[in-house]
């Protein structure tokens, strides 16, 4: 067997998964694609199904299972966080404001990485903080490219409108002035995964006194550049 690891059962399981990469397969199709004996192919496919690495479609054919997507998403998050530190630090240094990275989780958004302003008045959002999806420029970015039904649901009770989100999609960035918290302004831009889906939002935030009532004019380009660097890192490793 080519590319043998010396652990036969794993090599055979890898053959089954590789065969399913090109699409759904019947048991006969698996046997043909892998060269495994029929009982062996069946036993491995059913065992992989037990671990959700393989599933069945409506016709009963074997397909790649949901666990693979979950593992891929976790790997993508690790890559995102590994790259985020230096990118956010650079963004903070360029803008002079605190920088954050947010991921959506259900009806909330979580700060998964941050670079705080070193001195003076700052908007501190500790890593791990959970904030609502109803206000703030990061929430706008995480919402703007959602499917229509989810977007419509998310707008109920939000501090921003469908028209505002249309503007976000057109510009490629969002700003908020006192939307999440009185006296605080922010600018955010989307981070996109390998499939071009928005997976996170990069933000800078600080007091309106410094960011003014038009924070996008000051910082949109720097935030877009930071989001672009993170998107590029995810594509490179995708």
C-alpha positions in Angstrom: 0.0 0.0 0.0 1.4 3.4 -0.9 1.9 6.0 1.8 1.8 3.2 4.5 2.2 4.5 8.0 2.8 1.0 9.4 -0.6 1.1 11.2 -2.7 -0.9 8.7 -6.2 -0.1 10.1 -5.5 3.7 10.0 -4.1 3.4 6.5 -7.3 1.7 5.3 -9.5 4.2 7.1 -7.6 7.0 5.4 -8.3 5.2 2.0 -12.0 5.2 2.8 -12.1 8.9 3.7 -10.0 9.8 0.6 -12.4 7.9 -1.6 -15.3 9.8 -0.2 -13.6 13.2 -0.9 -14.8 13.0 -4.5 -18.4 12.5 -3.5 -21.0 9.9 -2.2 -20.2 6.2 -2.7 -22.1 3.0 -2.4 -20.3 0.1 -0.7 -19.4 -1.3 -4.1 -18.1 2.1 -5.1 -15.9 2.2 -1.9 -14.5 -1.3 -2.7 -13.7 -0.2 -6.3 -12.0 3.0 -5.2 -10.0 1.6 -2.3 -9.2 -1.9 -3.4 -10.2 -3.2 0.0 -12.1 -6.4 0.4 -15.9 -5.8 0.7 -16.2 -6.9 4.4 -13.2 -4.7 5.3 -14.6 -1.7 3.5 -18.0 -2.2 5.1 -16.6 -2.6 8.6 -14.4 0.5 8.4 -17.1 2.7 6.9 -19.6 1.7 9.6 -16.9 2.3 12.3 -16.1 5.7 10.8 -19.8 6.4 10.8 -20.0 5.6 14.5 -17.4 8.4 15.1 -19.3 10.8 12.7 -16.3 10.9 10.3 -18.6 9.2 7.8 -22.4 9.6 7.3 -25.1 8.5 4.9 -27.0 10.5 2.3 -30.7 10.1 1.5 -29.9 7.2 -0.8 -28.0 5.4 1.9 -24.6 6.1 0.2 -21.6 6.9 2.3 -20.4 10.5 2.5 -17.9 12.5 4.6 -19.4 13.1 8.1 -20.0 16.2 10.1 -17.1 15.6 12.5 -14.7 16.6 9.8 -16.3 20.0 9.4 -16.1 20.5 13.2 -12.4 19.6 13.2 -11.7 21.8 10.2 -13.4 24.8 11.9 -11.4 24.2 15.1 -8.1 24.1 13.0 -9.2 27.3 11.3 -9.8 29.0 14.6 -6.3 27.9 15.9 -4.7 29.4 12.7 -6.8 32.6 13.2 -5.7 33.0 16.8 -2.0 32.2 16.0 -2.0 35.0 13.5 -4.1 37.5 15.4 -1.6 38.6 18.0 1.0 40.4 15.8 -1.7 41.7 13.5 -3.7 43.3 16.3 -0.6 44.7 17.9 0.4 46.3 14.6 -3.2 47.7 14.3 -3.1 49.1 17.8 0.3 50.7 17.1 -0.8 52.2 13.8 -4.1 53.6 15.1 -3.1 54.3 18.7 -6.4 52.6 19.8 -7.3 49.3 21.4 -7.8 46.5 18.8 -10.0 43.4 19.1 -11.0 40.3 17.2 -14.5 39.0 17.5 -16.1 35.7 16.5 -19.9 35.1 16.4 -21.4 32.5 18.7 -25.2 32.2 18.4 -26.8 35.5 19.4 -23.6 36.8 20.9 -20.1 37.7 19.8 -16.9 36.8 21.8 -13.7 38.8 22.0 -11.1 36.0 21.1 -8.0 38.2 20.9 -7.1 41.8 21.8 -4.2 44.3 21.9 -4.9 47.1 24.5 -3.8 50.7 24.2 -0.8 51.0 26.5 -1.8 54.2 28.3 -4.4 56.9 28.7 -8.2 56.6 28.2 -9.0 53.3 26.5 -11.8 51.0 25.7 -10.9 47.7 27.4 -12.6 44.5 26.1 -11.0 41.6 27.9 -10.4 38.4 25.9 -13.3 36.1 26.6 -15.9 38.9 26.9 -19.3 38.1 25.5 -21.1 41.1 23.9 -24.5 41.3 22.2 -25.0 41.0 18.4 -27.5 43.9 18.6 -25.0 46.8 18.8 -21.5 47.9 17.8 -19.6 47.9 14.5 -18.3 44.3 15.0 -21.8 43.1 15.4 -22.7 44.9 12.1 -19.9 43.2 10.3 -20.7 39.8 11.6 -24.3 40.2 10.7 -24.1 42.1 7.3 -23.2 39.0 5.1 -25.5 36.6 6.9 -28.2 34.6 4.9 -31.4 36.8 4.5 -33.5 34.8 7.0 -30.8 34.9 9.8 -30.1 38.6 9.0 -33.8 39.5 9.3 -34.0 37.6 12.6 -30.9 39.3 13.9 -32.2 42.8 13.1 -35.1 42.4 15.6 -34.2 44.7 18.5 -30.9 45.8 17.0 -29.5 49.3 17.2 -28.7 49.2 13.5 -31.0 48.8 10.4 -31.0 46.7 7.2 -30.1 49.9 5.3 -27.0 50.4 7.6 -25.9 46.8 6.9 -26.4 47.4 3.2 -23.9 50.3 3.5 -21.5 48.0 5.4 -21.6 45.5 2.6 -21.0 48.2 0.0 -18.1 49.9 1.9 -16.6 46.7 3.3 -16.4 48.2 6.9 -18.7 49.4 9.7 -18.5 52.1 12.3 -20.5 52.8 15.4 -20.7 55.9 17.6 -22.1 55.3 21.1 -24.1 52.3 19.9 -22.7 49.6 22.2 -21.6 51.9 25.0 -22.1 55.7 25.5 -19.0 57.7 24.6 -17.3 54.8 22.7 -16.8 54.7 19.0 -15.4 51.8 16.9 -14.5 50.7 13.3 -14.7 47.0 12.2 -13.9 45.0 9.0 -14.6 41.4 8.1 -12.1 38.5 8.2 -12.9 35.9 5.6 -12.1 32.2 5.6 -11.0 30.1 2.5 -14.6 29.8 1.3 -14.9 33.7 1.4 -17.4 33.4 4.3 -17.1 36.0 7.1 -15.6 34.2 10.1 -14.6 37.1 12.3 -14.5 40.9 12.7 -11.4 43.0 13.4 -12.1 46.2 15.4 -10.5 49.3 16.9 -12.4 51.1 19.6 -11.9 54.1 21.9 -13.5 57.3 23.2 -15.5 59.4 20.8 -13.2 62.4 21.8 -10.3 60.7 20.0 -12.1 58.7 17.3 -14.5 61.6 16.6 -18.1 61.1 15.2 -16.6 59.8 11.9 -14.2 57.1 13.1 -14.2 55.4 9.7 -12.5 58.4 8.1 -9.6 58.0 10.5 -9.2 54.2 10.8 -11.2 52.3 8.2 -8.2 51.6 6.0 -6.0 50.4 8.8 -8.7 48.0 10.0 -9.4 46.7 6.5 -5.7 46.1 6.0 -5.5 44.1 9.3 -8.6 42.1 8.4 -7.0 41.4 5.0 -3.8 40.1 6.5 -5.8 37.7 8.7 -8.0 36.6 5.7 -4.8 36.0 3.7 -3.3 33.9 6.6 -6.4 31.7 6.6 -6.4 31.3 2.8 -2.7 30.4 2.9 -3.3 27.6 5.4 -6.8 26.7 4.3 
